[in-house]
Amino acid sequence: MKITFVTDTYAPQPNGVAMTLQLLVKQLRKSGKQVDVIRPGVLDCEEEGLKVPSVALPVYTDIRVGFPMRKPLQARWLKNRPDIIYVASGWTLGASAITAARNLKIPVVSGFHTNFQQYMSYYNASILERPALRYLRRAYNRANCTFVSSADVVEQLHSEGFHNLELMPRGVDTQLFSPHKRDPMLRVKWGLRESAGLAGLYVGRMAAEKNLPLTVRTFTEIRHQIPDFQGIFIGEGPKLAKLKRQHPEFIYPGTKFGEELARHYASADLFVFPSETETFGNVTLEAMASGLCVLAYDYAAAQQHINNRVNGYSVPLGNEKVFIESALTAATNPHLSELRLAARNSAEKASSDRAIKKFELKLLKLIERQKPCTFT
């Protein structure tokens, strides 16, 4: 199978979409598939595929959108025709890729990885939310099939007029993310000991749409209850400088990748993730695989994998009062170690190998049929 990925983001950009795509590409190549990656040329990665011009979003320069490239893509695919094309974003580059694929009668699959339309309200652009949704709907509905990572997002998109949606849950690398990566020396660096104190962790973009003020309030309330508590924020983004300035009491290691990221996960105890804009939330599974008690809103990855008070804490979406109360309950729970072990056991059932194999089989079926999937 020859598959081409078209994306606005790719590793080493520090976001869940980039990491997910990199893992997919690596595993598909490992199984003998030919994979080509088309992405913005400014991204500093090792991929040798077509590099396209792009523009940074004014309010968030770390996010780039590729230019439309219909004619160059058609020429490329006429010369070296892929069996199927995977479009990871429905914006200008992705929309032009879908058009090029349709013109050449190549099966094209899209992935709804990010709720960009929801971000508008966080950047004083609520008026653009509906137009953005219409644009994305028009682009995605022209693909043979759109993969979505969680059932609640499938329902949301279906209600908004998106068609040919296919639920495709994600997995996690349980060898990379593991409790065995726990590092007592890192905890000492945080001002804690292995058998004493509590480390609360946040991993993600330092951006408005991630609900960082609630993470800060949660960490602060826990510290009032447990003086030997340390909050750690891992990531970069437009809100980082302000966060550091206003809350120097917390630790900011920057962006971490691979083994370093796994070591930071495993060395913490509690993972706090109050984002309300996820299509999945890879960090939820990564934290669970690392043996952390996760506190998150009850949707996307948390809805799929957290059994409240059994392997973590899930909270009704948007209920900040209950979120903080649950965090305090988790932080003072004498059986926290049991919840953390249960989290690891749950994550082991969602291995990335299994998810990627399912993804591969779906692509093969689409190649064979070359016709739209039905909504499930």
Secondary structure, DSSP 4 states (H G I P E B T S, - for coil): -EEEEE-S--TTSSSHHHHHHHHHHHHHHHTT-EEEEEEETTS--S--S-EE-EEEETTEEEEEEEPP-HHHHHHHHHHS--SEEEES--SHHHHHHHHHHHHTT--EEEEE---HHHHGGGGT-GGGHHHHHHHHHHHHTTSSEEEESSHHHHHHHHHTT--SEEE----B-TTTS-GGG--HHHHHHTT-BTTBSEEEEEES--SGGG-HHHHHHHHHHHHHH-SSEEEEEE--STTHHHHHHH-TTSEEEE---HHHHHHHHHT-SEEEE--S--SS-HHHHHHHHTTPEEEEESSHHHHHH--BTTTEEEE-TT-HHHHHHHHHHHHT-TTHHHHHHHHHHHHHTTBHHHHHHHHHHHHHHHHHH-SPPPP-
